[in-house]
């Protein structure tokens, strides 16, 4: 029974992490880790960031 509870907690945490990443990806655009991701043009398909 304890194993099932631990497994359920792990599954819930993983689902919450995935949901957070999906939400941030929709909100910020392509670059999740870039502090300028919210201001970059979504039309720019270039993989490089112009902010240094």
Backbone atoms as SQL, in Angstrom:
CREATE TABLE atoms (id INTEGER PRIMARY KEY, chain TEXT, resi INTEGER, resn TEXT, atom TEXT, x REAL, y REAL, z REAL);
INSERT INTO atoms VALUES
  (1, 'A', 1, 'UNK', 'N', 0.815, -1.187, 0.000),
  (2, 'A', 1, 'UNK', 'CA', 0.000, 0.000, 0.000),
  (3, 'A', 1, 'UNK', 'C', 0.868, 1.264, 0.000),
  (4, 'A', 2, 'UNK', 'N', 1.941, 1.247, 0.763),
  (5, 'A', 2, 'UNK', 'CA', 2.820, 2.407, 0.821),
  (6, 'A', 2, 'UNK', 'C', 3.481, 2.650, -0.530),
  (7, 'A', 3, 'UNK', 'N', 3.795, 1.569, -1.246),
  (8, 'A', 3, 'UNK', 'CA', 4.398, 1.719, -2.568),
  (9, 'A', 3, 'UNK', 'C', 3.446, 2.413, -3.528),
  (10, 'A', 4, 'UNK', 'N', 2.170, 2.105, -3.433),
  (11, 'A', 4, 'UNK', 'CA', 1.173, 2.735, -4.305),
  (12, 'A', 4, 'UNK', 'C', 1.059, 4.227, -4.004),
  (13, 'A', 5, 'UNK', 'N', 1.143, 4.604, -2.749),
  (14, 'A', 5, 'UNK', 'CA', 1.057, 6.013, -2.375),
  (15, 'A', 5, 'UNK', 'C', 2.278, 6.768, -2.894),
  (16, 'A', 6, 'UNK', 'N', 3.451, 6.184, -2.734),
  (17, 'A', 6, 'UNK', 'CA', 4.678, 6.815, -3.226),
  (18, 'A', 6, 'UNK', 'C', 4.621, 6.953, -4.738),
  (19, 'A', 7, 'UNK', 'N', 4.186, 5.926, -5.425),
  (20, 'A', 7, 'UNK', 'CA', 4.060, 5.966, -6.876),
  (21, 'A', 7, 'UNK', 'C', 3.059, 7.042, -7.305),
  (22, 'A', 8, 'UNK', 'N', 1.940, 7.151, -6.611),
  (23, 'A', 8, 'UNK', 'CA', 0.937, 8.163, -6.933),
  (24, 'A', 8, 'UNK', 'C', 1.497, 9.567, -6.745),
  (25, 'A', 9, 'UNK', 'N', 2.267, 9.780, -5.696),
  (26, 'A', 9, 'UNK', 'CA', 2.871, 11.096, -5.452),
  (27, 'A', 9, 'UNK', 'C', 3.859, 11.433, -6.568),
  (28, 'A', 10, 'UNK', 'N', 4.659, 10.475, -6.980),
  (29, 'A', 10, 'UNK', 'CA', 5.628, 10.698, -8.053),
  (30, 'A', 10, 'UNK', 'C', 4.914, 11.014, -9.366),
  (31, 'A', 11, 'UNK', 'N', 3.856, 10.295, -9.666),
  (32, 'A', 11, 'UNK', 'CA', 3.096, 10.538, -10.898),
  (33, 'A', 11, 'UNK', 'C', 2.458, 11.926, -10.865),
  (34, 'A', 12, 'UNK', 'N', 1.914, 12.324, -9.722),
  (35, 'A', 12, 'UNK', 'CA', 1.301, 13.644, -9.598),
  (36, 'A', 12, 'UNK', 'C', 2.339, 14.743, -9.780),
  (37, 'A', 13, 'UNK', 'N', 3.510, 14.588, -9.171),
  (38, 'A', 13, 'UNK', 'CA', 4.563, 15.590, -9.321),
  (39, 'A', 13, 'UNK', 'C', 5.046, 15.688, -10.769),
  (40, 'A', 14, 'UNK', 'N', 5.181, 14.564, -11.433),
  (41, 'A', 14, 'UNK', 'CA', 5.601, 14.573, -12.832),
  (42, 'A', 14, 'UNK', 'C', 4.549, 15.251, -13.709),
  (43, 'A', 15, 'UNK', 'N', 3.286, 14.985, -13.455),
  (44, 'A', 15, 'UNK', 'CA', 2.205, 15.613, -14.224),
  (45, 'A', 15, 'UNK', 'C', 2.179, 17.123, -13.992),
  (46, 'A', 16, 'UNK', 'N', 2.426, 17.545, -12.763),
  (47, 'A', 16, 'UNK', 'CA', 2.462, 18.979, -12.468),
  (48, 'A', 16, 'UNK', 'C', 3.635, 19.655, -13.180),
  (49, 'A', 17, 'UNK', 'N', 4.767, 18.989, -13.251),
  (50, 'A', 17, 'UNK', 'CA', 5.932, 19.546, -13.941),
  (51, 'A', 17, 'UNK', 'C', 5.666, 19.685, -15.439),
  (52, 'A', 18, 'UNK', 'N', 5.055, 18.671, -16.026),
  (53, 'A', 18, 'UNK', 'CA', 4.733, 18.724, -17.452),
  (54, 'A', 18, 'UNK', 'C', 3.713, 19.830, -17.718),
  (55, 'A', 19, 'UNK', 'N', 2.701, 19.950, -16.874),
  (56, 'A', 19, 'UNK', 'CA', 1.694, 20.994, -17.048),
  (57, 'A', 19, 'UNK', 'C', 2.321, 22.380, -16.953),
  (58, 'A', 20, 'UNK', 'N', 3.249, 22.560, -16.021),
  (59, 'A', 20, 'UNK', 'CA', 3.946, 23.843, -15.885),
  (60, 'A', 20, 'UNK', 'C', 4.733, 24.170, -17.147),
  (61, 'A', 21, 'UNK', 'N', 5.467, 23.191, -17.675),
  (62, 'A', 21, 'UNK', 'CA', 6.258, 23.425, -18.880),
  (63, 'A', 21, 'UNK', 'C', 5.380, 23.757, -20.078),
  (64, 'A', 22, 'UNK', 'N', 4.271, 23.080, -20.228),
  (65, 'A', 22, 'UNK', 'CA', 3.348, 23.352, -21.336),
  (66, 'A', 22, 'UNK', 'C', 2.779, 24.757, -21.203),
  (67, 'A', 23, 'UNK', 'N', 2.387, 25.147, -19.994),
  (68, 'A', 23, 'UNK', 'CA', 1.820, 26.472, -19.759),
  (69, 'A', 23, 'UNK', 'C', 2.848, 27.561, -20.052),
  (70, 'A', 24, 'UNK', 'N', 4.072, 27.387, -19.589),
  (71, 'A', 24, 'UNK', 'CA', 5.118, 28.375, -19.827),
  (72, 'A', 24, 'UNK', 'C', 5.481, 28.444, -21.307),
  (73, 'A', 25, 'UNK', 'N', 5.481, 27.319, -21.982),
  (74, 'A', 25, 'UNK', 'CA', 5.791, 27.293, -23.413),
  (75, 'A', 25, 'UNK', 'C', 4.759, 28.100, -24.188),
  (76, 'A', 26, 'UNK', 'N', 3.494, 27.980, -23.825),
  (77, 'A', 26, 'UNK', 'CA', 2.443, 28.744, -24.500),
  (78, 'A', 26, 'UNK', 'C', 2.547, 30.227, -24.175),
  (79, 'A', 27, 'UNK', 'N', 2.931, 30.545, -22.946),
  (80, 'A', 27, 'UNK', 'CA', 2.973, 31.937, -22.507),
  (81, 'A', 27, 'UNK', 'C', 4.199, 32.664, -23.056),
  (82, 'A', 28, 'UNK', 'N', 5.362, 32.043, -23.018),
  (83, 'A', 28, 'UNK', 'CA', 6.607, 32.715, -23.360),
  (84, 'A', 28, 'UNK', 'C', 7.078, 32.487, -24.786),
  (85, 'A', 29, 'UNK', 'N', 6.630, 31.477, -25.437),
  (86, 'A', 29, 'UNK', 'CA', 7.105, 31.212, -26.786),
  (87, 'A', 29, 'UNK', 'C', 8.142, 30.113, -26.828),
  (88, 'A', 30, 'UNK', 'N', 9.128, 30.297, -27.678),
  (89, 'A', 30, 'UNK', 'CA', 10.053, 29.217, -28.001),
  (90, 'A', 30, 'UNK', 'C', 11.118, 28.971, -26.936),
  (91, 'A', 31, 'UNK', 'N', 11.645, 30.002, -26.335),
  (92, 'A', 31, 'UNK', 'CA', 12.793, 29.869, -25.430),
  (93, 'A', 31, 'UNK', 'C', 12.347, 29.960, -23.975),
  (94, 'A', 32, 'UNK', 'N', 12.200, 28.848, -23.306),
  (95, 'A', 32, 'UNK', 'CA', 11.738, 28.865, -21.922),
  (96, 'A', 32, 'UNK', 'C', 12.770, 29.427, -20.967),
  (97, 'A', 33, 'UNK', 'N', 14.029, 29.181, -21.196),
  (98, 'A', 33, 'UNK', 'CA', 15.058, 29.605, -20.268),
  (99, 'A', 33, 'UNK', 'C', 15.577, 31.013, -20.496),
  (100, 'A', 34, 'UNK', 'N', 15.178, 31.645, -21.566),
  (101, 'A', 34, 'UNK', 'CA', 15.685, 32.971, -21.900),
  (102, 'A', 34, 'UNK', 'C', 14.900, 34.039, -21.148),
  (103, 'A', 35, 'UNK', 'N', 15.582, 34.964, -20.464),
  (104, 'A', 35, 'UNK', 'CA', 14.856, 36.018, -19.756),
  (105, 'A', 35, 'UNK', 'C', 14.158, 36.994, -20.700),
  (106, 'A', 36, 'UNK', 'N', 14.545, 37.005, -21.966),
  (107, 'A', 36, 'UNK', 'CA', 13.925, 37.882, -22.950),
  (108, 'A', 36, 'UNK', 'C', 12.861, 37.153, -23.775),
  (109, 'A', 37, 'UNK', 'N', 12.495, 35.942, -23.398),
  (110, 'A', 37, 'UNK', 'CA', 11.577, 35.128, -24.194),
  (111, 'A', 37, 'UNK', 'C', 10.216, 35.788, -24.357),
  (112, 'A', 38, 'UNK', 'N', 9.766, 36.519, -23.356),
  (113, 'A', 38, 'UNK', 'CA', 8.469, 37.182, -23.452),
  (114, 'A', 38, 'UNK', 'C', 8.456, 38.344, -24.416),
  (115, 'A', 39, 'UNK', 'N', 9.630, 38.912, -24.748),
  (116, 'A', 39, 'UNK', 'CA', 9.690, 40.071, -25.623),
  (117, 'A', 39, 'UNK', 'C', 10.148, 39.730, -27.032),
  (118, 'A', 40, 'UNK', 'N', 10.633, 38.520, -27.254),
  (119, 'A', 40, 'UNK', 'CA', 11.082, 38.129, -28.589),
  (120, 'A', 40, 'UNK', 'C', 9.887, 37.955, -29.518),
  (121, 'A', 41, 'UNK', 'N', 10.121, 38.174, -30.777),
  (122, 'A', 41, 'UNK', 'CA', 9.076, 38.001, -31.769),
  (123, 'A', 41, 'UNK', 'C', 8.818, 36.515, -31.988),
  (124, 'A', 42, 'UNK', 'N', 7.576, 36.117, -31.920),
  (125, 'A', 42, 'UNK', 'CA', 7.228, 34.715, -32.155),
  (126, 'A', 42, 'UNK', 'C', 7.339, 34.369, -33.635),
  (127, 'A', 43, 'UNK', 'N', 7.356, 35.379, -34.488),
  (128, 'A', 43, 'UNK', 'CA', 7.484, 35.139, -35.920),
  (129, 'A', 43, 'UNK', 'C', 8.906, 34.737, -36.296),
  (130, 'A', 44, 'UNK', 'N', 9.864, 35.064, -35.444),
  (131, 'A', 44, 'UNK', 'CA', 11.260, 34.759, -35.726),
  (132, 'A', 44, 'UNK', 'C', 11.501, 33.274, -35.543),
  (133, 'A', 45, 'UNK', 'N', 11.737, 32.569, -36.617),
  (134, 'A', 45, 'UNK', 'CA', 11.938, 31.120, -36.565),
  (135, 'A', 45, 'UNK', 'C', 13.411, 30.756, -36.367),
  (136, 'A', 46, 'UNK', 'N', 14.264, 31.753, -36.273),
  (137, 'A', 46, 'UNK', 'CA', 15.693, 31.507, -36.096),
  (138, 'A', 46, 'UNK', 'C', 15.932, 30.885, -34.714),
  (139, 'A', 47, 'UNK', 'N', 16.821, 29.919, -34.636),
  (140, 'A', 47, 'UNK', 'CA', 17.070, 29.237, -33.379),
  (141, 'A', 47, 'UNK', 'C', 18.019, 30.000, -32.468),
  (142, 'A', 48, 'UNK', 'N', 18.667, 31.033, -32.979),
  (143, 'A', 48, 'UNK', 'CA', 19.606, 31.786, -32.158),
  (144, 'A', 48, 'UNK', 'C', 18.900, 32.960, -31.494),
  (145, 'A', 49, 'UNK', 'N', 19.399, 33.331, -30.338),
  (146, 'A', 49, 'UNK', 'CA', 18.839, 34.464, -29.605),
  (147, 'A', 49, 'UNK', 'C', 19.706, 35.685, -29.892),
  (148, 'A', 50, 'UNK', 'N', 19.111, 36.808, -30.196),
  (149, 'A', 50, 'UNK', 'CA', 19.861, 38.012, -30.516),
  (150, 'A', 50, 'UNK', 'C', 20.241, 38.814, -29.287),
  (151, 'A', 51, 'UNK', 'N', 19.801, 38.406, -28.115),
  (152, 'A', 51, 'UNK', 'CA', 20.111, 39.119, -26.882),
  (153, 'A', 51, 'UNK', 'C', 21.387, 38.555, -26.279),
  (154, 'A', 52, 'UNK', 'N', 22.313, 39.425, -25.936),
  (155, 'A', 52, 'UNK', 'CA', 23.562, 38.958, -25.322),
  (156, 'A', 52, 'UNK', 'C', 23.745, 39.582, -23.971);
